[in-house]
Amino acid sequence: MSLEEILSLFNNTKNTRSQLIISGPCSAESEQQMLQTATELVELKKIHIFRAGIWKPRTLPGKFEGVGMIGLKWLQKVKQIYNLPVATEVASANHVYQALKHGIDFLWIGARTTSTPFGVQEIADALKGTDTPVLIKNPISPDIDLWIGAIERIKNAGITKVGVIHRGFSTWEKTKYRNYPHWQIVIELKRRFPEMLIICDPSHITGNKNYIPEIAQKSVDLNYGGLMIEAHHDPENALSDKEQQLTPAELNKLIDNLNISTKDFKNIPINSEIEQIRTEIDILDDMLIELLAKRMSLSHKIGELKKNNQLSILQITRWNEILNTRQKKAQFHNLNANFVENIFNEIHRESINIQSNIIKTTDHNF
């Protein structure tokens, strides 16, 4: 894929399945590390943009925060030797100036910066007068308007090639992922910006290389435009995020195993739309099951409390309150109230069963 072809993906009016692959180490650590990783990635003949973090904002001080500007020279060298476009993260006006001075082809804005409108505006002001392609990671919190605000600030600076990176959202809930995907937020973003280039960052969503393939495949199923996956020639000795970095060989296997449709979606728009909707339904169904599991775990806790305090299982006042409030919410969202009532009746019945098993009584009171 040539640089011109990559740039055309930023305003893609064709519903195609081209997969832009961006890869490289989480952080630039040394010139040797950069060149060795780049050499192994280029040999795959599957990488379109080489990435590396030069400045690494960390949650806590005292950790490796990047090598700074010297790393830009290493990126510059990778570009010159391999004729490969290069990308890095910027978080300030000075980062932008230095990156452009060193001929960096693509910039991305990190999640922490996206979460700060002042920071995004500073970057936007520094970019005025250029048309440098910019990718914007989602904010840390699941706030689509904050994400859209960052997109609009960069576009208002005159940047025409703007894309986004889905890297997951922080959550207080315990999940197997480092950052919860919240796929529905990206689906809504895609609905509002159908031509927007959307890249998935499975490395930061998962925080664990073992889960990267499943997230990468799901993003392909949702017709994302590409993947940004961290790769290091020696992940075990990486100075940052070693758990989520693949070796080039592992990345090669992942790409080969991706199930990417070869159909010409331009010629079968109805089938394409059906497949897209079905994938979205599958994701939402997964979420429903996860939510039901969490709800039943809370029913179990309530059962324990009732048992310890010798309370009856059925609290009719509470149950009437649930039915009334849920039906009103159903009507607000244009859902059939009887349909929602039936669902909650089944949920309540299972909740009663769970609590009955805990209290060990046959008096269900319903």
C-alpha positions in Angstrom: 0.0 0.0 0.0 1.6 3.3 -1.2 1.5 6.5 0.9 -1.1 7.9 -1.6 -3.3 4.8 -1.0 -2.9 5.2 2.8 -3.9 8.8 2.6 -7.0 8.0 0.5 -8.3 5.9 3.4 -8.8 9.0 5.5 -11.8 10.0 3.5 -12.9 6.6 2.3 -16.3 6.8 0.5 -16.0 3.2 -0.6 -17.2 0.5 1.7 -14.1 -1.7 1.4 -12.2 -4.0 3.7 -8.7 -2.5 3.2 -6.7 -3.2 6.4 -4.1 -0.5 7.2 -1.5 -2.1 9.5 0.4 0.2 11.9 3.0 -1.5 14.0 6.2 -0.9 16.0 7.3 -0.8 19.6 5.3 0.9 22.4 8.4 3.1 23.1 11.5 4.0 21.2 14.2 2.8 23.5 17.4 2.8 21.5 18.5 3.1 17.9 19.4 -0.6 17.8 16.0 -1.6 19.2 14.2 0.6 16.6 16.2 -0.7 13.6 16.0 -4.3 14.7 12.2 -4.2 15.2 11.8 -2.3 11.9 13.9 -4.8 10.0 11.9 -7.7 11.3 8.6 -6.0 10.6 9.6 -4.9 7.1 10.5 -8.5 6.3 6.8 -9.4 6.8 5.8 -7.2 3.9 2.5 -6.5 5.7 3.2 -3.3 7.6 2.2 0.0 6.1 3.2 2.5 8.9 5.9 2.1 11.5 5.0 3.6 14.9 6.9 4.3 18.1 6.2 6.4 21.2 8.8 9.1 21.7 7.2 10.9 24.6 5.4 8.5 27.0 3.0 10.1 29.5 2.7 7.7 32.4 0.1 7.6 35.1 2.7 7.5 37.9 6.1 9.3 37.9 9.3 7.4 38.1 8.5 5.1 35.2 10.1 5.2 31.7 8.6 8.2 30.0 10.3 8.0 26.6 13.7 9.0 25.2 12.5 12.4 23.9 13.6 14.1 20.8 16.5 11.8 20.0 14.0 9.2 19.2 12.7 11.3 16.4 16.1 10.8 14.7 15.7 7.1 15.0 12.2 7.2 13.4 13.7 9.4 10.7 16.3 6.8 10.1 13.7 4.0 9.8 11.9 6.1 7.3 15.0 6.7 5.2 16.3 3.1 5.3 13.0 1.3 4.6 11.0 4.0 2.7 8.3 3.4 5.3 6.0 6.1 6.6 6.4 6.7 10.4 4.1 7.9 13.2 4.4 9.0 16.7 2.2 10.5 19.5 2.1 14.2 20.2 0.8 15.8 23.4 1.9 19.5 23.0 2.6 22.2 20.5 6.4 21.5 20.9 5.9 17.8 20.1 4.1 18.8 16.9 6.8 21.2 15.9 9.6 18.7 16.6 7.8 15.8 14.9 7.1 17.8 11.7 10.7 19.2 11.7 12.0 15.5 11.6 9.6 14.6 8.8 7.2 12.4 10.8 4.4 11.4 8.4 1.5 10.7 10.8 0.7 12.0 14.2 -1.7 10.6 16.8 -3.2 12.2 19.9 -3.2 10.0 23.0 -6.2 9.2 25.2 -5.1 11.4 28.0 -4.7 14.4 25.7 -8.0 13.8 23.9 -9.6 14.0 27.4 -8.3 17.6 27.7 -9.8 20.1 25.3 -7.1 22.7 26.1 -4.4 20.1 25.1 -6.2 19.2 21.9 -6.6 22.9 21.0 -2.9 23.6 21.6 -2.1 20.8 19.1 -4.7 22.0 16.6 -3.2 25.5 16.7 0.3 24.1 16.1 -1.0 22.2 13.1 -2.6 25.2 11.3 -1.1 25.7 7.9 -0.2 22.0 7.5 -2.3 19.1 6.3 -0.5 16.4 8.4 -2.7 13.3 8.8 -3.8 13.0 12.5 -5.3 10.0 14.3 -7.2 10.7 17.5 -7.5 8.1 20.2 -10.7 7.9 22.2 -10.7 9.7 25.6 -10.0 7.7 28.7 -13.7 8.0 29.8 -16.5 6.6 27.6 -17.6 10.1 26.4 -18.4 10.2 22.7 -18.9 14.0 22.7 -15.4 14.5 24.2 -14.1 12.4 21.3 -16.1 14.2 18.7 -15.0 17.6 20.2 -11.3 16.6 19.6 -12.1 15.6 16.0 -13.8 18.9 15.4 -11.0 20.9 16.9 -8.4 19.2 14.6 -10.7 19.6 11.6 -11.3 23.3 12.4 -7.5 23.8 12.2 -7.7 22.9 8.5 -6.6 19.3 8.8 -8.5 17.3 6.2 -7.0 13.8 6.9 -8.4 13.0 10.3 -9.0 9.5 11.6 -9.6 7.9 15.0 -8.1 5.1 17.1 -10.2 2.9 19.3 -8.0 2.0 22.3 -10.7 1.2 24.9 -12.0 3.1 27.9 -11.1 3.0 31.6 -13.6 1.4 33.9 -13.8 0.7 37.6 -15.3 -2.7 36.8 -13.0 -5.7 36.8 -12.7 -7.2 33.3 -10.1 -9.3 31.5 -9.2 -6.3 29.4 -7.0 -3.4 30.5 -9.5 -1.0 28.9 -13.1 -2.0 28.2 -13.9 -1.8 24.5 -17.4 -0.3 24.7 -18.0 -1.2 21.0 -21.3 0.6 20.9 -19.6 3.9 21.3 -17.5 3.3 18.2 -20.6 2.1 16.3 -22.3 5.3 17.1 -19.2 7.3 16.1 -19.2 5.4 12.8 -22.9 6.2 12.3 -22.2 9.9 12.7 -19.0 9.9 10.6 -19.5 7.1 8.0 -16.4 8.0 6.0 -14.1 8.3 9.1 -11.0 6.1 9.1 -11.3 4.0 12.3 -8.3 2.1 13.6 -8.4 -0.4 16.4 -5.7 -0.6 19.0 -6.0 -4.1 20.5 -2.8 -3.7 22.4 -4.2 -1.0 24.7 -7.6 -2.5 24.9 -6.3 -5.8 26.1 -3.1 -5.0 27.9 -2.3 -8.7 27.3 -1.1 -10.1 24.0 -3.1 -13.3 24.5 -6.3 -11.4 23.9 -5.2 -9.3 21.0 -6.3 -11.7 18.2 -10.0 -11.8 19.4 -10.2 -8.0 19.6 -8.4 -7.6 16.3 -10.9 -10.0 14.6 -13.9 -8.2 16.2 -12.7 -4.9 14.8 -12.3 -6.5 11.3 -15.9 -7.8 11.6 -17.1 -4.3 12.3 -15.3 -3.1 9.2 -12.7 -1.0 10.9 -10.1 0.5 8.5 -7.1 -0.9 10.2 -5.1 -2.0 13.2 -2.4 -0.4 15.4 -0.6 -3.3 17.1 2.5 -2.9 19.2 5.4 -5.1 18.2 8.9 -5.3 19.7 11.9 -7.5 18.6 12.3 -8.5 22.3 9.1 -7.8 24.3 10.3 -9.5 27.4 12.9 -6.8 27.9 10.8 -3.8 26.7 10.9 -0.7 28.9 7.2 -0.2 28.8 4.0 -2.3 28.4 5.9 -5.5 27.7 2.8 -7.7 28.4 0.9 -6.3 25.4 3.7 -6.3 22.8 4.0 -9.0 20.1 7.1 -10.2 18.4 7.1 -9.6 14.7 6.6 -13.4 14.2 3.5 -13.3 16.4 2.2 -10.3 14.6 2.7 -12.1 11.3 0.6 -15.1 12.5 -2.1 -12.8 13.8 -2.5 -11.0 10.5 -2.5 -14.3 8.5 -5.3 -15.7 10.8 -7.6 -12.7 10.4 -10.8 -13.6 8.7 -11.2 -10.7 6.3 -14.0 -10.9 3.7 -12.9 -10.7 0.1 -16.3 -9.7 -1.2 -16.7 -6.5 -3.1 -19.1 -4.7 -0.8 -19.6 -2.0 -3.3 -21.5 -4.4 -5.5 -23.6 -5.9 -2.7 -24.6 -3.0 -0.4 -27.6 -4.8 1.1 -25.5 -7.9 2.1 -22.8 -5.6 3.5 -25.3 -3.7 5.6 -26.9 -6.9 6.9 -23.5 -8.3 7.9 -22.7 -5.0 9.7 -25.9 -5.0 11.6 -25.6 -8.7 12.5 -22.1 -8.0 13.9 -23.5 -5.1 16.0 -26.3 -7.4 17.3 -23.8 -10.0 18.3 -21.8 -7.4 20.2 -24.9 -6.1 22.0 -26.0 -9.6 22.8 -22.6 -10.3 24.4 -23.1 -7.1 26.5 -26.6 -8.2 27.5 -25.3 -11.5 28.8 -22.5 -9.8 30.7 -25.0 -7.4 32.3 -27.4 -10.2 33.2 -24.5 -12.1 34.9 -23.6 -9.0 36.9 -27.3 -8.5 37.9 -27.6 -12.0 39.1 -24.4 -11.7 41.1 -26.1 -8.7 42.9 -29.2 -10.9 43.5 -26.9 -13.4 45.1 -25.5 -10.7 47.4 -29.0 -9.6 48.3 -30.0 -13.2 49.1 -27.1 -13.4 51.5 -28.2 -10.2 53.3 -31.8 -11.4 53.5 -30.7 -14.7 54.9 -28.4 -13.1 57.5 -31.1 -10.7 58.6 -34.1 -13.1 58.3 -35.9 -11.1 55.7 -38.4 -12.6 53.3 -37.4 -13.1 49.7 -40.3 -11.2 48.0 -40.3 -7.4 48.8 -43.5 -6.5 46.9 -43.0 -2.7 47.3 -39.6 -2.9 45.7 -40.8 -5.2 42.9 -43.7 -2.8 42.0 -41.2 0.1 42.0 -39.0 -1.9 39.6 -41.8 -2.7 37.2 -43.1 0.9 37.2 -39.8 2.6 36.6 -38.6 0.1 34.0 -41.9 0.4 32.0 -41.6 4.2 32.0 -38.0 4.0 30.8 -39.1 1.5 28.1 -41.8 4.0 26.9 -39.2 6.8 26.9 -37.0 4.7 24.5 -40.0 3.7 22.4 -40.0 0.1 23.5 -43.1 -1.9 24.0 -43.9 -1.8 27.8 -45.3 -5.3 27.8 -42.2 -6.6 26.1 -40.0 -5.0 28.8 -42.4 -6.2 31.6 -42.0 -9.8 30.4 -38.3 -9.5 30.3 -38.2 -8.2 33.9 -40.6 -10.8 35.1 -38.2 -13.5 33.9 -35.2 -11.7 35.5 -37.2 -11.4 38.7 -38.1 -15.1 38.6 -34.5 -16.1 38.3 -33.5 -13.7 41.0 -36.1 -15.3 43.3 -34.7 -18.7 42.4 -31.2 -17.6 43.3 -32.2 -16.1 46.6 -34.4 -19.2 47.4 -31.4 -21.5 47.0 -29.5 -19.3 49.4 -32.2 -19.1 52.1 -33.3 -22.7 51.3 -37.0 -22.1 51.6 -39.9 -23.3 49.4 -42.0 -20.2 50.2 -41.3 -18.1 47.1 -44.4 -15.9 47.6 -45.2 -15.6 44.0 
